Structures are given as structure tokens and as C-alpha cells.
Amino acid sequence: IMELVDAGVPQHVLAPIRTTILQVEGVR
């Protein structure tokens, strides 16, 4: 995710992506 932030991706785009990743990590 930090790579996306460094690339200049807007926060409103990262938010749902981060949520999805957290959900996937929680499943494992």
C-alpha cells in the first residue's frame, strides 16, 4: 500500500483497497 501512496494515488482510492486487504488478511 505504501508503494501506492508514494506513487501519488489519492487517499479515497486507497481506502477501499486497504479495507479489502485487511479483510483478506483476516480470513487467513
N, CA, C and O atoms as a printed pandas DataFrame, in Angstrom:
     atom_number atom_name residue_name chain_id  residue_number  x_coord  y_coord  z_coord
0              1         N          ILE        A               1    0.843   -1.206    0.000
1              2        CA          ILE        A               1    0.000    0.000    0.000
2              3         C          ILE        A               1    0.872    1.247    0.000
3              4         O          ILE        A               1    0.542    2.226   -0.670
4              5         N          MET        A               2    1.967    1.232    0.730
5              6        CA          MET        A               2    2.841    2.406    0.795
6              7         C          MET        A               2    3.393    2.743   -0.582
7              8         O          MET        A               2    3.655    3.908   -0.880
8              9         N          GLU        A               3    3.572    1.718   -1.429
9             10        CA          GLU        A               3    4.063    1.984   -2.779
10            11         C          GLU        A               3    3.051    2.826   -3.545
11            12         O          GLU        A               3    3.422    3.707   -4.321
12            13         N          LEU        A               4    1.763    2.546   -3.319
13            14        CA          LEU        A               4    0.716    3.309   -3.995
14            15         C          LEU        A               4    0.693    4.741   -3.491
15            16         O          LEU        A               4    0.483    5.675   -4.264
16            17         N          VAL        A               5    0.911    4.912   -2.192
17            18        CA          VAL        A               5    0.924    6.258   -1.615
18            19         C          VAL        A               5    2.078    7.052   -2.215
19            20         O          VAL        A               5    1.927    8.226   -2.551
20            21         N          ASP        A               6    3.232    6.400   -2.347
21            22        CA          ASP        A               6    4.402    7.071   -2.922
22            23         C          ASP        A               6    4.152    7.432   -4.385
23            24         O          ASP        A               6    4.704    8.404   -4.901
24            25         N          ALA        A               7    3.317    6.640   -5.037
25            26        CA          ALA        A               7    3.027    6.880   -6.449
26            27         C          ALA        A               7    2.038    8.028   -6.625
27            28         O          ALA        A               7    1.803    8.487   -7.743
28            29         N          GLY        A               8    1.462    8.489   -5.517
29            30        CA          GLY        A               8    0.554    9.632   -5.594
30            31         C          GLY        A               8   -0.897    9.239   -5.795
31            32         O          GLY        A               8   -1.694   10.041   -6.283
32            33         N          VAL        A               9   -1.254    8.007   -5.424
33            34        CA          VAL        A               9   -2.647    7.579   -5.555
34            35         C          VAL        A               9   -3.478    8.271   -4.475
35            36         O          VAL        A               9   -3.079    8.280   -3.310
36            37         N          PRO        A              10   -4.628    8.852   -4.837
37            38        CA          PRO        A              10   -5.480    9.562   -3.873
38            39         C          PRO        A              10   -5.937    8.662   -2.731
39            40         O          PRO        A              10   -6.138    7.461   -2.907
40            41         N          GLN        A              11   -6.095    9.273   -1.553
41            42        CA          GLN        A              11   -6.487    8.522   -0.364
42            43         C          GLN        A              11   -7.841    7.838   -0.549
43            44         O          GLN        A              11   -8.056    6.731   -0.056
44            45         N          HIS        A              12   -8.766    8.515   -1.275
45            46        CA          HIS        A              12  -10.105    7.939   -1.443
46            47         C          HIS        A              12  -10.061    6.698   -2.317
47            48         O          HIS        A              12  -11.011    5.915   -2.337
48            49         N          VAL        A              13   -8.966    6.515   -3.038
49            50        CA          VAL        A              13   -8.801    5.304   -3.852
50            51         C          VAL        A              13   -8.166    4.209   -3.007
51            52         O          VAL        A              13   -8.499    3.032   -3.146
52            53         N          LEU        A              14   -7.247    4.608   -2.127
53            54        CA          LEU        A              14   -6.547    3.631   -1.292
54            55         C          LEU        A              14   -7.445    3.048   -0.209
55            56         O          LEU        A              14   -7.281    1.889    0.173
56            57         N          ALA        A              15   -8.389    3.838    0.289
57            58        CA          ALA        A              15   -9.234    3.400    1.407
58            59         C          ALA        A              15   -9.924    2.058    1.142
59            60         O          ALA        A              15   -9.760    1.138    1.944
60            61         N          PRO        A              16  -10.689    1.904    0.055
61            62        CA          PRO        A              16  -11.357    0.616   -0.202
62            63         C          PRO        A              16  -10.368   -0.514   -0.449
63            64         O          PRO        A              16  -10.636   -1.664   -0.102
64            65         N          ILE        A              17   -9.218   -0.189   -1.051
65            66        CA          ILE        A              17   -8.203   -1.214   -1.301
66            67         C          ILE        A              17   -7.646   -1.715    0.021
67            68         O          ILE        A              17   -7.483   -2.918    0.225
68            69         N          ARG        A              18   -7.355   -0.774    0.918
69            70        CA          ARG        A              18   -6.816   -1.142    2.228
70            71         C          ARG        A              18   -7.832   -1.986    2.987
71            72         O          ARG        A              18   -7.462   -2.959    3.644
72            73         N          THR        A              19   -9.112   -1.621    2.903
73            74        CA          THR        A              19  -10.167   -2.374    3.585
74            75         C          THR        A              19  -10.220   -3.803    3.062
75            76         O          THR        A              19  -10.348   -4.752    3.836
76            77         N          THR        A              20  -10.122   -3.950    1.753
77            78        CA          THR        A              20  -10.165   -5.281    1.141
78            79         C          THR        A              20   -8.985   -6.126    1.602
79            80         O          THR        A              20   -9.146   -7.304    1.920
80            81         N          ILE        A              21   -7.802   -5.525    1.637
81            82        CA          ILE        A              21   -6.608   -6.253    2.066
82            83         C          ILE        A              21   -6.743   -6.693    3.515
83            84         O          ILE        A              21   -6.366   -7.812    3.865
84            85         N          LEU        A              22   -7.278   -5.816    4.363
85            86        CA          LEU        A              22   -7.445   -6.165    5.770
86            87         C          LEU        A              22   -8.417   -7.328    5.904
87            88         O          LEU        A              22   -8.217   -8.210    6.738
88            89         N          GLN        A              23   -9.468   -7.337    5.091
89            90        CA          GLN        A              23  -10.445   -8.423    5.140
90            91         C          GLN        A              23   -9.802   -9.736    4.708
91            92         O          GLN        A              23  -10.042  -10.779    5.317
92            93         N          VAL        A              24   -8.994   -9.685    3.668
93            94        CA          VAL        A              24   -8.321  -10.889    3.165
94            95         C          VAL        A              24   -7.345  -11.411    4.220
95            96         O          VAL        A              24   -7.270  -12.616    4.463
96            97         N          GLU        A              25   -6.605  -10.501    4.840
97            98        CA          GLU        A              25   -5.651  -10.906    5.872
98            99         C          GLU        A              25   -6.385  -11.539    7.048
99           100         O          GLU        A              25   -5.876  -12.465    7.679
100          101         N          GLY        A              26   -7.589  -11.033    7.342
101          102        CA          GLY        A              26   -8.363  -11.550    8.473
102          103         C          GLY        A              26   -8.861  -12.963    8.208
103          104         O          GLY        A              26   -9.079  -13.735    9.142
104          105         N          VAL        A              27   -9.042  -13.306    6.923
105          106        CA          VAL        A              27   -9.548  -14.634    6.572
106          107         C          VAL        A              27   -8.472  -15.686    6.806
107          108         O          VAL        A              27   -8.777  -16.819    7.178
108          109         N          ARG        A              28   -7.227  -15.316    6.592
109          110        CA          ARG        A              28   -6.139  -16.284    6.722
110          111         C          ARG        A              28   -5.939  -16.694    8.177
111          112         O          ARG        A              28   -5.062  -17.506    8.475
